[in-house]
Amino acid sequence: MRRIYLDVSLATVIVFVFPSITFAQLMRELVEADYLRQVKAGSSPPKHARQRHGAVETWQDAAGAVDGVKNGKYAFHTDREPNPWWQVDLGESVPIARIVVYNRLDYKPGLHNADNLLILTSNDGNKWTQRYDNRGNHFGGISGAKPLEVTFRAGELKARFVRLQIPSRQPIWFHLDEVEIYLPGDPKKNLALGQPADQSSISQWSTAKVRSRQPAGINYAGKFHTAGVIERGRRLAADIQVMGADTRPFVGKLDALSRELTALAEDAPLEQHRELYLKARWAVRGLALANPLMDFDKLIICKRFTQDTYPDVCLNHMPWVSKPGGDICVVTFAGPEGEPRVRNVINGQLGPGHLHGMDLWYDADRVVFGYAKAQTPQGPSDRGRPVNFQLRISEEPTHIFEIGIDGTNLRQLTDSNDWSDLDPTYLPSGDVAFVSERCGCSLQCNEYDRHLATLTRHLATFT
């Protein structure tokens, strides 16, 4: 008999409502979103500090400054960092007569962020030459002070890349409304309009612009680590083949993906690298589910709200610290494409409260769990130090219960009026071990874990 545990925090579950989408499609989108979050968490910043925030690339956010929209709001937004920059690629080296920069006007604390703006140019995107220093002079945009306008004499400047940068040792936000670049003799032709742009980083306010164009030369191969995914899949196939699983179809798929990866250029568009990476993850996922040890159709999960922040680490286990809600749930699968069924085991039999640890008996026919009852479905409105003593004497301690997996035979195993009992686990002998306050010790914060693991562990036998 196998026991697999999954702890679900209600505070982190997002519920989507898509009337026209199937459950299988929804699950696929959620799984892929998780795979892409792992890319973000595990990737080192590529060249020029191109980074990701969710599904937004630096070049997608940067495109807002060359979209022709001037409204006084931010068109791009870097992270708060030293020396942030924004740049545009004009496609080829061209003569430049005039650069016009429109400041962001809707955020007063950042109105002067760009006062020390530098303008630099390059023909290869690597070697940069400073062309202008604004030297602390404020400039405006569509209203108020005039936008910054920098002019160059005929034949003075020819470049492919134009970069704007704030020289600052201290971290600073960089955000502008619009940037325009004009040819000599043609004051109406904006060379920057719709051209690929990029910036040093992204922020929580960055967004993908509809008219964004990907700059050339970005290496996405290292970001997605698709080769590593394929290699791990091959090692997994070798492991579960020993258990008797037929892994040949999966290995064949991994081989095909490896050939496709070899043929894909390192600077191919982001979408192609992302698509191949997701194909590899789905192939390895199918292989993992083919493991003979995964041959089951039910899970038992502990559903609860995330524990509230509490000012005392020694009292985080108190019954009033977590919001009431949740249940012990049995999830029955309906195949890889079907929507699983979820059944609540306790189903309101104990009134408002929350689970504090659970364990499944070896025959999977009953569950032992800690339960903190609450006086109201919302719980106490204040859980801080000032009301700590009153809650200690007015809130019922956490007790240990046992219930059949079918929701019957609910019984209470501990009933102290003074001390909480929680986090139970079955022992092979049939006894139940649990954590308790019954020792009556005063805990030091830095010794909290050790004391709970040793001094306050009790053994109780129930028949």
C-alpha angles and dihedrals in degrees: 000000000000126000120200121177129206121183112201120196112210090208091065099044114104117200116209124194114205111164093193100041126091123230090247091055092047092050091048091053092049093048092048091048088055092049090053091048087056089054090054093047095046104038124096115223110276124226116312088020093279103176140176133234108189104308096338121108122203091244092052091056094040091058089074091079094060100041097099093246115127114179106137093257128109114282094185132010127201125199120266099272142133116277099359117192144191126197143179130212112220091194096241139019107283135169113263124205104169140015119195121193123193114204126220109256106179098076112064097190089058098039093107099038092106097044091110094046119162125203116209131176137200139178097207104029092245109069113054132194122199111235104171141016118198090200099208098310114145119231133184137202138214091356140016112018116024120263118260110271119187118185131195130202120250110284093007099110134031120163146143100212126046118192129190116200140175110221104218133142089198119070112266137172117246119203133149137174104228142340123210129187123192137199122234111268094013109081093173102052109093105201093192097056110120094351122138112275136184140184140200098257145340132244137207087270095054117117136185109255119221094228096045118138123200115243116237123256102033111149108216096165094088093045097061099039090208092159090058091051091053092048092050088050091055092051090049090051090054091051098050094039086070088059091058101263118143102236099167096103091050094046089050090053091049090050090052091049090049091055090047090051092050090053093048115096116236091234094046115133118288092246093061094051091046092049093051092046091053091048089055093048092050091049092053091044090056089049092051091051089052089065108118089227088065093062099120135103104205138062130186114215137184109229118195145134119270112268113263121245109263128187096229120060091198092060100044089108094059114124094243097052096082126059114249116254144085133073146214103279134195112211115201115196124223099200128285094300102034129092112254122234119236123204125188112226102194091033098183098312092129098041124230115352144093139255120257105190131327141197133198119228116243093253090050092232100112142025132215116206146163116243128191110202119213130207092225135021088248097048124216114336092218123041099168131118097272092066097032096106094046092050090048092061099033103043118075114245121248113269136196118248137177128208137176116254087243091058096257133112095039110180137169115235102184128034111175114158092205110034134054121231118198149149098047126188132188119243122212089248091062093255122125122230118199143165116255144176090220094110087070093218125159105232127219111221094233091050095045099110095044094050094048091049096050120008098044100040112114133183119220127182118210127187 
